[in-house]
Structure formats: structure tokens, C-alpha cells
């Protein structure tokens, strides 16, 4: 049975983009395009526009401002992720074509097994992240609705308070605004799920390819015990040439995915400290029934910057092992042409692959730790100021 293409791992993402109207430039259907334009207008443009207007009218006190700014900055980051899918669709398809190339598919059973393992792991991670997002949405949106229906507890707007509206207007059309915010929030949550999993997923596929390459390099061994066998020598040289082609393809792939999500990652990491700081403060200010959602929200915001940072570190580490894999092959008694090719590979592999966000900072655990330190420092400063004001 033929090996499964690596791009099939992202079928769930592509299906989600189609449903969410983000794959508008790739679906050649006029009815779909009308649906996509209308959906993006209602659930994205108008929704974010009202969030911006709400923030302008929001009272400038910490208790009211923190919940409003939390969703607003999350939406700002989401703008760049949506831009990546809608306007860089050709680049996404080019990345998919490399994933489906013969070099990435592999010729050996070990390579195919590594591919299958990474596809399976990514699909499981997608499902887990998908359900975490839906649990958070249900806890924050549907539970208050059920309390309103069965207990009679007062229903409030689910995302922001729309301070630009009068109290009378909000009371008259409360259910309409609640439904609009809840639907928009659900759509935005799915935007995040289908983009936040996609970006680190591409990095993990690159890690899998480096693992397969390093394994194949280290397995270039001479099996002849009676001196040099010309046919066997040719076979070993061919193996090395295939590894060189595979390495070139991986480097090209890493350059493409860096170009694909550089702006989205730059904004996500750039405002990551601010979002996490606001989330920490919001966790303290939330009533008991709202803390479950806020805890899940904190977890998801942290995962959004931890996962690409962890994946970037693993990619740099695995790419750095290529030189060791080259030295561990049976190169000492090989021909001069074999050694020249190996030297070329080693020279190129001496510089490990390091993904960056707009060439400003690396996607690494060190960057993630710096962001979390900054978020915690900001949080402790705000908390200290609040304690001082309360004591006064």
C-alpha cells in the first residue's frame, strides 16, 4: 500500500478553512465566494470593528478595561493569522507540494514509519486542541445561557459590553447582541484552532524529515568485506547524493514556512507577553464561575507561543545533528568523490536551521521563557500597584 502523503495530515485544517470562508481564493465557485465574503464581513470585519469601537468607549479603570482589552488583542493577533491563510494560499500549496515530494515521502521503511508517526501525532494534537477550544467556549458562553434559561440568572453579553451603546438599547436587544457576540466568538475560536495548529504542525513535519535524513545518513555503511566492490561503491555514492537532495529540499521547505508565517508569528510572540499579563490579571478579577474559562484561556494563550517555540528549538536541535550523522557513516575508506560530497553536506549542515519571526527573534524556548518572564513581571507590577491603592 502506498505511503500517505504528508500534506494529508492538514486535511482537517483545510476543511476548516473552507467552512470558515478562509479558502476563498482556492474554491472556484461563485456561490461559495458570495458566502465567504458575507461570512468574513459579518464574523470578522464588523465583529472586530465593534471590538475596536467598544475599546474606545471603555472606562479607563483596570476592572473594566482588562476583560475588554483581552479579547481585543487576541483578535489583533488573529488578523495576521487569517491574512496568512487568505492571502498566502499559493505559498501554502507550494509547501504542500514539497511535503508530497518523493524526497519527503522517502524510499526506506524507516522513513515511511517516521512520516506515519508524525502524521498520527499531529492529528491527535489537532483533536486535543480542538476540544480544549470548544470546552472553553461552552464554559464561557453556553453555561451562562443555561443558567439564564433554567435558573433565571441575568444574561450578560458574552464577549464585551459594547460601551458605545446606551443601557436601554442593550436591554432592548440583549439577546440579539448576545447571539451575535457568541457566534462571532465561536467563529474566532475556530479561526484560532485551525491556524494555531497548522503553523507548529509544519515545523514538526520538518523535524520528522531531519530525523529521517539523519537516520539515512548514519546508515550509509559498507557491507563488503572483500575490499572495494565497485557496484556497492556506486550504490553508497547514490545514497549520499539522495541525502544531499533531501537536505536541500528540507532547507527550501524551512525557508518557505518561515516566509509563510513570519508576520503572524512576529505579532503572536510580540504581543504574547501583553496577552498573558492581561490574562493573569483577568484570572484574579473574575468571579468564581468565570475562572474556569479564564484558566482555559490562559492555557491556550500560553500554548499558542509555547508550541512554536518548542518546535523551533527541536528543529534547530535535529538539524544540528546532521553533521554528527554524516561523520558516523562509513566515509573513511570511501572514494574521493564520495568524500567531496560529504564535505559539501557537512559544511552546509554546520549552520543549524533556526526559524525566526521577521528576522527579529528566533522561534525557540528561550524566546518563550523571555515572554513569560515579561508577562509575569508586568503582572506583579500591576498587582503591587493595586495593593498599594487598596491600602491607601
C-alpha positions as a Markdown table, in Angstrom:
| # | Residue | x | y | z |
|---|---|---|---|---|
| 1 | Unk | 0.0 | 0.0 | 0.0 |
| 2 | Unk | 1.3 | 3.5 | -0.9 |
| 3 | Unk | 2.5 | 5.7 | 1.9 |
| 4 | Unk | 0.2 | 8.5 | 2.9 |
| 5 | Unk | 1.2 | 12.0 | 1.7 |
| 6 | Unk | 2.4 | 14.3 | 4.5 |
| 7 | Unk | 0.1 | 17.1 | 3.4 |
| 8 | Unk | -2.9 | 14.8 | 4.2 |
| 9 | Unk | -2.1 | 15.5 | 7.9 |
| 10 | Unk | -3.5 | 19.0 | 7.3 |
| 11 | Unk | -6.8 | 17.9 | 5.7 |
| 12 | Unk | -8.7 | 18.9 | 8.9 |
| 13 | Unk | -7.2 | 22.4 | 8.7 |
| 14 | Unk | -8.1 | 22.9 | 5.0 |
| 15 | Unk | -11.7 | 21.6 | 5.6 |
| 16 | Unk | -11.9 | 24.1 | 8.5 |
| 17 | Unk | -10.7 | 26.9 | 6.3 |
| 18 | Unk | -13.3 | 26.1 | 3.7 |
| 19 | Unk | -16.1 | 26.1 | 6.2 |
| 20 | Unk | -14.8 | 29.3 | 7.8 |
| 21 | Unk | -14.6 | 31.0 | 4.4 |
| 22 | Unk | -10.8 | 31.4 | 4.5 |
| 23 | Unk | -10.1 | 29.3 | 1.5 |
| 24 | Unk | -11.9 | 31.8 | -0.7 |
| 25 | Unk | -9.1 | 32.1 | -3.3 |
| 26 | Unk | -8.9 | 28.4 | -3.9 |
| 27 | Unk | -12.5 | 27.4 | -4.3 |
| 28 | Unk | -13.7 | 28.3 | -7.8 |
| 29 | Unk | -17.4 | 28.6 | -7.1 |
| 30 | Unk | -19.3 | 31.9 | -7.2 |
| 31 | Unk | -21.8 | 30.8 | -4.6 |
| 32 | Unk | -19.0 | 29.9 | -2.2 |
| 33 | Unk | -17.3 | 33.2 | -2.9 |
| 34 | Unk | -20.5 | 35.1 | -2.0 |
| 35 | Unk | -20.8 | 33.0 | 1.2 |
| 36 | Unk | -17.2 | 33.7 | 2.0 |
| 37 | Unk | -17.4 | 37.4 | 1.5 |
| 38 | Unk | -20.6 | 37.7 | 3.6 |
| 39 | Unk | -19.2 | 35.5 | 6.4 |
| 40 | Unk | -15.9 | 37.4 | 6.6 |
| 41 | Unk | -17.8 | 40.7 | 6.6 |
| 42 | Unk | -20.2 | 39.7 | 9.4 |
| 43 | Unk | -18.0 | 37.4 | 11.6 |
| 44 | Unk | -14.6 | 39.2 | 11.1 |
| 45 | Unk | -14.7 | 42.7 | 9.8 |
| 46 | Unk | -17.8 | 44.0 | 11.6 |
| 47 | Unk | -17.1 | 41.9 | 14.7 |
| 48 | Unk | -13.5 | 43.3 | 15.1 |
| 49 | Unk | -14.7 | 46.8 | 14.2 |
| 50 | Unk | -17.2 | 46.7 | 17.0 |
| 51 | Unk | -14.5 | 45.4 | 19.4 |
| 52 | Unk | -12.3 | 48.4 | 18.4 |
| 53 | Unk | -15.2 | 50.8 | 18.9 |
| 54 | Unk | -16.0 | 49.2 | 22.3 |
| 55 | Unk | -12.4 | 49.6 | 23.4 |
| 56 | Unk | -12.5 | 53.4 | 22.6 |
| 57 | Unk | -15.6 | 53.9 | 24.8 |
| 58 | Unk | -14.4 | 51.5 | 27.6 |
| 59 | Unk | -13.9 | 53.2 | 31.0 |
| 60 | Unk | -10.3 | 53.6 | 31.9 |
| 61 | Unk | -10.3 | 51.6 | 35.1 |
| 62 | Unk | -8.5 | 48.3 | 35.4 |
| 63 | Unk | -11.5 | 46.3 | 36.4 |
| 64 | Unk | -13.5 | 47.2 | 33.3 |
| 65 | Unk | -10.6 | 47.6 | 30.9 |
| 66 | Unk | -8.8 | 44.3 | 31.4 |
| 67 | Unk | -11.6 | 42.0 | 30.1 |
| 68 | Unk | -12.2 | 44.2 | 27.1 |
| 69 | Unk | -8.5 | 44.5 | 26.1 |
| 70 | Unk | -8.0 | 40.7 | 26.5 |
| 71 | Unk | -10.3 | 39.8 | 23.6 |
| 72 | Unk | -9.2 | 42.8 | 21.5 |
| 73 | Unk | -5.5 | 41.9 | 21.4 |
| 74 | Unk | -6.4 | 38.3 | 20.7 |
| 75 | Unk | -8.4 | 39.5 | 17.7 |
| 76 | Unk | -5.4 | 41.6 | 16.6 |
| 77 | Unk | -3.2 | 38.5 | 16.5 |
| 78 | Unk | -5.9 | 36.6 | 14.7 |
| 79 | Unk | -6.0 | 39.3 | 11.9 |
| 80 | Unk | -2.4 | 38.3 | 10.9 |
| 81 | Unk | -3.2 | 34.6 | 11.0 |
| 82 | Unk | -6.2 | 35.0 | 8.8 |
| 83 | Unk | -4.2 | 37.1 | 6.4 |
| 84 | Unk | -1.7 | 34.2 | 6.2 |
| 85 | Unk | -4.4 | 31.8 | 5.1 |
| 86 | Unk | -6.4 | 34.1 | 2.8 |
| 87 | Unk | -3.5 | 35.9 | 1.0 |
| 88 | Unk | -0.7 | 33.4 | 1.2 |
| 89 | Unk | -2.7 | 30.4 | -0.2 |
| 90 | Unk | -0.3 | 29.9 | -3.1 |
| 91 | Unk | 2.6 | 29.6 | -0.7 |
| 92 | Unk | 0.7 | 27.1 | 1.4 |
| 93 | Unk | 0.0 | 25.0 | -1.7 |
| 94 | Unk | 3.7 | 25.2 | -2.5 |
| 95 | Unk | 4.6 | 23.9 | 1.0 |
| 96 | Unk | 2.1 | 21.1 | 0.5 |
| 97 | Unk | 3.7 | 20.2 | -2.8 |
| 98 | Unk | 7.1 | 19.8 | -1.1 |
| 99 | Unk | 5.5 | 17.7 | 1.7 |
| 100 | Unk | 4.2 | 15.4 | -1.1 |
| 101 | Unk | 7.5 | 15.2 | -3.0 |
| 102 | Unk | 9.4 | 11.9 | -3.4 |
| 103 | Unk | 12.2 | 13.2 | -1.2 |
| 104 | Unk | 9.8 | 13.7 | 1.7 |
| 105 | Unk | 7.9 | 10.6 | 1.1 |
| 106 | Unk | 11.1 | 8.5 | 1.5 |
| 107 | Unk | 12.3 | 5.3 | 0.0 |
| 108 | Unk | 13.1 | 3.3 | 3.1 |
| 109 | Unk | 10.7 | 1.7 | 5.6 |
| 110 | Unk | 12.2 | 3.7 | 8.4 |
| 111 | Unk | 11.5 | 7.0 | 6.6 |
| 112 | Unk | 7.9 | 6.0 | 5.9 |
| 113 | Unk | 7.4 | 4.9 | 9.5 |
| 114 | Unk | 8.7 | 8.3 | 10.8 |
| 115 | Unk | 6.3 | 10.1 | 8.4 |
| 116 | Unk | 3.3 | 8.0 | 9.6 |
| 117 | Unk | 4.3 | 8.7 | 13.2 |
| 118 | Unk | 4.4 | 12.4 | 12.7 |
| 119 | Unk | 1.1 | 12.4 | 10.8 |
| 120 | Unk | -0.6 | 10.5 | 13.6 |
| 121 | Unk | 0.8 | 12.7 | 16.4 |
| 122 | Unk | -0.3 | 15.9 | 14.6 |
| 123 | Unk | -3.8 | 14.6 | 14.1 |
| 124 | Unk | -4.1 | 13.7 | 17.8 |
| 125 | Unk | -2.7 | 17.1 | 18.8 |
| 126 | Unk | -5.3 | 18.8 | 16.5 |
| 127 | Unk | -8.2 | 16.9 | 18.1 |
| 128 | Unk | -6.9 | 17.7 | 21.6 |
| 129 | Unk | -6.6 | 21.4 | 20.8 |
| 130 | Unk | -9.9 | 21.4 | 19.0 |
| 131 | Unk | -11.7 | 20.1 | 22.1 |
| 132 | Unk | -9.9 | 22.4 | 24.5 |
| 133 | Unk | -11.2 | 25.3 | 22.5 |
| 134 | Unk | -14.7 | 24.0 | 22.4 |
| 135 | Unk | -14.7 | 23.2 | 26.2 |
| 136 | Unk | -13.6 | 26.8 | 26.9 |
| 137 | Unk | -16.3 | 28.2 | 24.6 |
| 138 | Unk | -19.0 | 26.1 | 26.2 |
| 139 | Unk | -17.8 | 27.0 | 29.7 |
| 140 | Unk | -17.9 | 30.8 | 29.0 |
| 141 | Unk | -20.9 | 31.0 | 26.6 |
| 142 | Unk | -23.3 | 28.1 | 26.9 |
| 143 | Unk | -23.2 | 27.6 | 30.7 |
| 144 | Unk | -24.4 | 31.2 | 31.3 |
| 145 | Unk | -27.2 | 30.7 | 28.8 |
| 146 | Unk | -28.3 | 27.5 | 30.5 |
| 147 | Unk | -28.3 | 29.3 | 33.8 |
| 148 | Unk | -30.4 | 32.1 | 32.3 |
| 149 | Unk | -32.9 | 29.5 | 30.9 |
| 150 | Unk | -33.3 | 27.2 | 33.8 |
| 151 | Unk | -32.3 | 29.3 | 36.9 |
| 152 | Unk | -33.3 | 32.8 | 35.7 |
| 153 | Unk | -29.9 | 34.3 | 36.3 |
| 154 | Unk | -29.4 | 37.6 | 34.4 |
| 155 | Unk | -27.8 | 37.1 | 31.0 |
| 156 | Unk | -24.9 | 39.5 | 30.1 |
| 157 | Unk | -23.1 | 40.0 | 26.8 |
| 158 | Unk | -20.6 | 37.1 | 26.2 |
| 159 | Unk | -17.6 | 38.9 | 24.9 |
| 160 | Unk | -17.6 | 42.6 | 25.6 |
| 161 | Unk | -20.0 | 45.1 | 27.0 |
| 162 | Unk | -20.5 | 47.4 | 23.9 |
| 163 | Unk | -19.9 | 50.6 | 25.9 |
| 164 | Unk | -20.8 | 52.7 | 22.8 |
| 165 | Unk | -24.5 | 51.6 | 23.3 |
| 166 | Unk | -26.8 | 53.0 | 25.8 |
| 167 | Unk | -28.1 | 50.8 | 28.7 |
| 168 | Unk | -31.6 | 51.0 | 27.3 |
| 169 | Unk | -30.6 | 49.9 | 23.9 |
| 170 | Unk | -28.6 | 46.9 | 25.2 |
| 171 | Unk | -31.5 | 45.9 | 27.4 |
| 172 | Unk | -34.0 | 46.0 | 24.5 |
| 173 | Unk | -31.8 | 44.0 | 22.1 |
| 174 | Unk | -29.8 | 42.0 | 24.6 |
| 175 | Unk | -30.5 | 38.6 | 23.2 |
| 176 | Unk | -29.6 | 39.8 | 19.6 |
| 177 | Unk | -26.3 | 41.2 | 20.7 |
| 178 | Unk | -25.6 | 38.1 | 22.9 |
| 179 | Unk | -26.2 | 35.8 | 19.9 |
| 180 | Unk | -24.0 | 37.9 | 17.6 |
| 181 | Unk | -21.1 | 38.0 | 20.0 |
| 182 | Unk | -21.4 | 34.3 | 20.8 |
| 183 | Unk | -21.5 | 33.3 | 17.1 |
| 184 | Unk | -18.6 | 35.6 | 16.4 |
| 185 | Unk | -16.6 | 34.3 | 19.4 |
| 186 | Unk | -17.2 | 30.7 | 18.2 |
| 187 | Unk | -16.1 | 31.5 | 14.7 |
| 188 | Unk | -13.0 | 33.3 | 16.1 |
| 189 | Unk | -12.2 | 30.3 | 18.3 |
| 190 | Unk | -12.3 | 28.1 | 15.3 |
| 191 | Unk | -10.1 | 30.5 | 13.3 |
| 192 | Unk | -7.5 | 30.1 | 16.1 |
| 193 | Unk | -7.8 | 26.3 | 16.3 |
| 194 | Unk | -7.3 | 25.8 | 12.6 |
| 195 | Unk | -4.3 | 28.3 | 12.3 |
| 196 | Unk | -2.6 | 27.7 | 15.7 |
| 197 | Unk | -2.3 | 24.0 | 15.0 |
| 198 | Unk | -1.2 | 24.5 | 11.4 |
| 199 | Unk | 1.9 | 26.6 | 12.0 |
| 200 | Unk | 3.7 | 24.4 | 14.5 |
| 201 | Unk | 2.5 | 21.4 | 12.6 |
| 202 | Unk | 4.5 | 22.4 | 9.6 |
| 203 | Unk | 7.6 | 22.8 | 11.8 |
| 204 | Unk | 7.1 | 19.3 | 13.3 |
| 205 | Unk | 7.0 | 17.9 | 9.8 |
| 206 | Unk | 10.4 | 19.5 | 9.2 |
| 207 | Unk | 11.7 | 17.8 | 12.4 |
| 208 | Unk | 10.5 | 14.5 | 11.1 |
| 209 | Unk | 12.3 | 15.0 | 7.8 |
| 210 | Unk | 15.6 | 15.8 | 9.6 |
| 211 | Unk | 15.2 | 12.7 | 11.7 |
| 212 | Unk | 14.7 | 10.6 | 8.6 |
| 213 | Unk | 17.7 | 12.2 | 6.9 |
| 214 | Unk | 20.0 | 11.7 | 9.9 |
| 215 | Unk | 19.0 | 8.1 | 10.1 |
| 216 | Unk | 19.6 | 7.5 | 6.4 |
| 217 | Unk | 23.0 | 9.3 | 6.6 |
| 218 | Unk | 24.2 | 7.3 | 9.5 |
| 219 | Unk | 23.1 | 4.0 | 7.8 |
| 220 | Unk | 25.4 | 4.6 | 4.8 |
| 221 | Unk | 27.7 | 1.7 | 5.7 |
| 222 | Unk | 29.9 | -0.6 | 3.6 |
| 223 | Unk | 28.7 | -4.2 | 3.7 |
| 224 | Unk | 31.5 | -5.6 | 1.6 |
| 225 | Unk | 34.3 | -7.4 | 3.5 |
| 226 | Unk | 36.5 | -8.3 | 0.4 |
| 227 | Unk | 37.8 | -4.9 | -0.4 |
| 228 | Unk | 36.1 | -2.3 | -2.6 |
| 229 | Unk | 33.1 | -3.5 | -4.7 |
| 230 | Unk | 32.5 | -1.0 | -7.5 |
| 231 | Unk | 28.8 | -1.7 | -7.7 |
| 232 | Unk | 28.5 | -1.3 | -4.0 |
| 233 | Unk | 30.6 | 1.9 | -4.0 |
| 234 | Unk | 28.3 | 3.4 | -6.7 |
| 235 | Unk | 25.3 | 2.5 | -4.5 |
| 236 | Unk | 26.8 | 4.3 | -1.5 |
| 237 | Unk | 27.5 | 7.4 | -3.6 |
| 238 | Unk | 24.0 | 7.3 | -4.9 |
| 239 | Unk | 22.7 | 7.1 | -1.3 |
| 240 | Unk | 24.7 | 10.1 | -0.3 |
| 241 | Unk | 23.5 | 12.1 | -3.4 |
| 242 | Unk | 19.9 | 11.3 | -2.4 |
| 243 | Unk | 20.7 | 12.6 | 1.1 |
| 244 | Unk | 22.1 | 15.8 | -0.4 |
| 245 | Unk | 18.9 | 16.3 | -2.4 |
| 246 | Unk | 16.8 | 15.6 | 0.6 |
| 247 | Unk | 18.8 | 18.1 | 2.7 |
| 248 | Unk | 18.4 | 20.8 | 0.0 |
| 249 | Unk | 14.6 | 20.1 | -0.1 |
| 250 | Unk | 14.3 | 20.4 | 3.7 |
| 251 | Unk | 16.2 | 23.7 | 3.7 |
| 252 | Unk | 13.9 | 25.0 | 1.0 |
| 253 | Unk | 10.9 | 23.8 | 3.0 |
| 254 | Unk | 12.1 | 25.6 | 6.1 |
| 255 | Unk | 12.6 | 28.8 | 4.2 |
| 256 | Unk | 9.1 | 28.6 | 2.8 |
| 257 | Unk | 7.4 | 28.0 | 6.1 |
| 258 | Unk | 9.4 | 30.8 | 7.7 |
| 259 | Unk | 8.2 | 33.1 | 4.9 |
| 260 | Unk | 4.6 | 31.8 | 5.3 |
| 261 | Unk | 4.1 | 32.7 | 8.9 |
| 262 | Unk | 6.8 | 35.3 | 9.7 |
| 263 | Unk | 4.3 | 38.2 | 10.3 |
| 264 | Unk | 1.8 | 36.1 | 12.1 |
| 265 | Unk | 4.5 | 34.7 | 14.5 |
| 266 | Unk | 6.0 | 38.1 | 14.9 |
| 267 | Unk | 2.7 | 39.6 | 16.1 |
| 268 | Unk | 1.8 | 36.5 | 18.2 |
| 269 | Unk | 5.2 | 36.5 | 20.0 |
| 270 | Unk | 5.4 | 40.2 | 20.1 |
| 271 | Unk | 2.1 | 40.7 | 22.0 |
| 272 | Unk | 2.3 | 37.4 | 23.8 |
| 273 | Unk | 3.7 | 38.9 | 27.0 |
| 274 | Unk | 0.9 | 41.5 | 27.0 |
| 275 | Unk | -1.9 | 39.0 | 26.4 |
| 276 | Unk | -0.6 | 36.6 | 29.1 |
| 277 | Unk | -0.2 | 39.5 | 31.5 |
| 278 | Unk | -3.8 | 40.7 | 30.9 |
| 279 | Unk | -5.0 | 37.1 | 31.2 |
| 280 | Unk | -3.2 | 36.7 | 34.6 |
| 281 | Unk | -4.8 | 39.9 | 35.9 |
| 282 | Unk | -8.2 | 38.8 | 34.5 |
| 283 | Unk | -8.0 | 35.5 | 36.3 |
| 284 | Unk | -7.7 | 37.3 | 39.7 |
| 285 | Unk | -10.6 | 39.6 | 38.9 |
| 286 | Unk | -13.0 | 37.0 | 37.5 |
| 287 | Unk | -15.8 | 35.7 | 39.7 |
| 288 | Unk | -15.8 | 32.1 | 40.6 |
| 289 | Unk | -18.0 | 30.9 | 37.8 |
| 290 | Unk | -15.8 | 32.7 | 35.2 |
| 291 | Unk | -12.4 | 31.4 | 36.4 |
| 292 | Unk | -12.8 | 28.0 | 34.7 |
| 293 | Unk | -13.0 | 29.7 | 31.3 |
| 294 | Unk | -10.2 | 32.2 | 32.2 |
| 295 | Unk | -7.9 | 29.3 | 33.2 |
| 296 | Unk | -8.5 | 27.5 | 29.9 |
| 297 | Unk | -8.0 | 30.8 | 28.1 |
| 298 | Unk | -4.6 | 31.3 | 29.9 |
| 299 | Unk | -3.6 | 27.7 | 29.0 |
| 300 | Unk | -4.5 | 28.3 | 25.3 |
| 301 | Unk | -2.7 | 31.6 | 25.1 |
| 302 | Unk | 0.4 | 30.0 | 26.7 |
| 303 | Unk | 0.2 | 27.0 | 24.3 |
| 304 | Unk | 0.0 | 29.4 | 21.3 |
| 305 | Unk | 3.5 | 30.7 | 22.0 |
| 306 | Unk | 5.0 | 27.6 | 23.7 |
| 307 | Unk | 4.3 | 25.1 | 20.9 |
| 308 | Unk | 6.0 | 27.0 | 18.0 |
| 309 | Unk | 8.9 | 27.9 | 20.4 |
| 310 | Unk | 9.3 | 24.2 | 21.4 |
| 311 | Unk | 9.0 | 23.1 | 17.8 |
| 312 | Unk | 11.6 | 25.7 | 16.6 |
| 313 | Unk | 14.0 | 24.5 | 19.3 |
| 314 | Unk | 13.5 | 20.9 | 18.3 |
| 315 | Unk | 14.0 | 21.7 | 14.6 |
| 316 | Unk | 17.3 | 23.6 | 15.4 |
| 317 | Unk | 18.5 | 20.7 | 17.5 |
| 318 | Unk | 17.6 | 18.0 | 15.0 |
| 319 | Unk | 19.2 | 19.9 | 12.1 |
| 320 | Unk | 22.3 | 20.3 | 14.2 |
| 321 | Unk | 22.6 | 16.5 | 14.5 |
| 322 | Unk | 23.1 | 16.2 | 10.7 |
| 323 | Unk | 26.8 | 16.8 | 10.9 |
| 324 | Unk | 27.1 | 14.0 | 13.6 |
| 325 | Unk | 25.1 | 11.7 | 11.4 |
| 326 | Unk | 27.4 | 12.4 | 8.4 |
| 327 | Unk | 30.5 | 11.7 | 10.5 |
| 328 | Unk | 29.0 | 8.4 | 11.7 |
| 329 | Unk | 28.6 | 7.0 | 8.2 |
| 330 | Unk | 31.3 | 4.8 | 6.8 |
| 331 | Unk | 33.3 | 7.5 | 5.0 |
| 332 | Unk | 36.9 | 6.8 | 5.8 |
| 333 | Unk | 37.5 | 4.2 | 3.1 |
| 334 | Unk | 35.2 | 5.7 | 0.5 |
| 335 | Unk | 36.2 | 7.3 | -2.8 |
| 336 | Unk | 37.4 | 10.9 | -3.3 |
| 337 | Unk | 34.1 | 11.9 | -5.0 |
| 338 | Unk | 32.1 | 10.5 | -2.0 |
| 339 | Unk | 34.2 | 12.5 | 0.4 |
| 340 | Unk | 33.8 | 15.7 | -1.6 |
| 341 | Unk | 30.1 | 15.3 | -1.5 |
| 342 | Unk | 30.1 | 14.5 | 2.2 |
| 343 | Unk | 32.3 | 17.6 | 2.9 |
| 344 | Unk | 29.8 | 19.7 | 1.0 |
| 345 | Unk | 26.9 | 18.4 | 3.1 |
| 346 | Unk | 28.8 | 18.9 | 6.4 |
| 347 | Unk | 29.8 | 22.5 | 5.5 |
| 348 | Unk | 26.1 | 23.3 | 4.8 |
| 349 | Unk | 24.8 | 21.5 | 7.9 |
| 350 | Unk | 27.3 | 23.2 | 10.2 |
| 351 | Unk | 24.8 | 26.1 | 10.4 |
| 352 | Unk | 21.7 | 24.7 | 12.1 |
| 353 | Unk | 18.3 | 25.7 | 10.8 |
| 354 | Unk | 16.8 | 28.4 | 13.0 |
| 355 | Unk | 13.4 | 29.8 | 12.3 |
| 356 | Unk | 12.8 | 33.4 | 13.1 |
| 357 | Unk | 9.9 | 35.8 | 13.1 |
| 358 | Unk | 10.5 | 38.6 | 10.6 |
| 359 | Unk | 14.3 | 38.0 | 11.3 |
| 360 | Unk | 13.8 | 39.8 | 14.7 |
| 361 | Unk | 13.8 | 36.9 | 17.2 |
| 362 | Unk | 14.1 | 33.1 | 16.9 |
| 363 | Unk | 11.2 | 30.7 | 17.5 |
| 364 | Unk | 12.7 | 29.0 | 20.5 |
| 365 | Unk | 12.0 | 28.0 | 24.1 |
| 366 | Unk | 14.4 | 30.8 | 25.1 |
| 367 | Unk | 12.1 | 33.3 | 23.4 |
| 368 | Unk | 9.1 | 31.7 | 25.1 |
| 369 | Unk | 10.7 | 31.9 | 28.5 |
| 370 | Unk | 11.6 | 35.6 | 28.0 |
| 371 | Unk | 7.9 | 36.3 | 27.1 |
| 372 | Unk | 6.6 | 34.6 | 30.1 |
| 373 | Unk | 9.1 | 36.3 | 32.4 |
| 374 | Unk | 8.0 | 39.7 | 30.9 |
| 375 | Unk | 4.3 | 38.8 | 31.4 |
| 376 | Unk | 4.9 | 37.8 | 35.0 |
| 377 | Unk | 7.0 | 40.9 | 35.7 |
| 378 | Unk | 4.2 | 43.1 | 34.3 |
| 379 | Unk | 1.6 | 41.2 | 36.3 |
| 380 | Unk | 3.4 | 41.6 | 39.6 |
| 381 | Unk | 3.9 | 45.3 | 38.9 |
| 382 | Unk | 0.2 | 45.8 | 38.3 |
| 383 | Unk | -0.7 | 43.7 | 41.3 |
| 384 | Unk | 1.6 | 45.7 | 43.6 |
| 385 | Unk | 0.1 | 48.9 | 42.4 |
| 386 | Unk | -3.4 | 47.6 | 43.1 |
| 387 | Unk | -2.4 | 46.5 | 46.6 |
| 388 | Unk | -0.9 | 49.9 | 47.3 |
| 389 | Unk | -4.1 | 51.7 | 46.1 |
| 390 | Unk | -6.2 | 49.4 | 48.3 |
| 391 | Unk | -4.0 | 50.1 | 51.4 |
| 392 | Unk | -4.2 | 53.8 | 50.8 |
